[in-house]
Amino acid sequence: MVASKYSVLLDTNILMSKTLRDWILLLAVKSEYEFFTPHVSSGVMDEFGYHVRRANPAISDAVLENWKQQIIRSCVSCISGFPVEAPVSFPDTDDLHVHAAAQHGAMHALVTDDRKLLDYASTEEAHNIQNYETLSADDFLMQLTEYAHPSLFAEVYLFQESYARSKGFMEIDIPRSLERAGAGQFARYLRTVVINSPQFVDFEREFYASSSGE
């Protein structure tokens, strides 16, 4: 189920993918949080900063902090102050803080592309101790398509396309970027239901009319 009170914790691996991060957060913001509320945790943001700096040791601290603040501003909360306990068969002790934050924050779902966490979620132990469901980014986005009108996805698509063009990019293939990020089902949905829809010209007209009026 997806609704305004459907709370979702985003794992670090989702934030590390600019494609997935932008899609999920923009869908929340552009819909005014009608379908779900995204959340992060202090541990997730610490990991995000660590991995970004590890990938680019020379990154400006101001740039990194700006990215982190953009994420936090787009989310409803940053969960902190939670106790961390270790379930018997939990697959990765480095991710105990993710489970703890989801439990402490009373999340409805954890969105992660960590295969170990996704596999663990199907075990009997997980069913007994986790009060949230665990979804891949692709599955979460596809779940959202069952509730949100295609016009929302068109708006986010056109927003990203317009932004890319403003930065000088000419060859833009957003569905392909989603495929590379592991969201193949959602990429197919975007191509078939949104971009190649007869309604897309109306979505474009409405988007650019709204943009010119801002």
Protein Blocks (a to p, Z undefined) as FASTA:
>chain_A
ZZfklccdddfklmmpmklmmmmmmmmmmnoomlbccdddfklmmmmmmmmmmmmmmbcf
klmmmmmmmmmmmpmbdcehiacdddfklcblklmmmmmmmmmnopabdcdfbfklmmmm
mpmklmmmmccdcddfklmmmmmmmmpcfklmmmmmmmmmmmmmmnopabdcfklmmmmn
opamlmmmmmmmmmmpmklmmmmmmmmmmmmmZZ
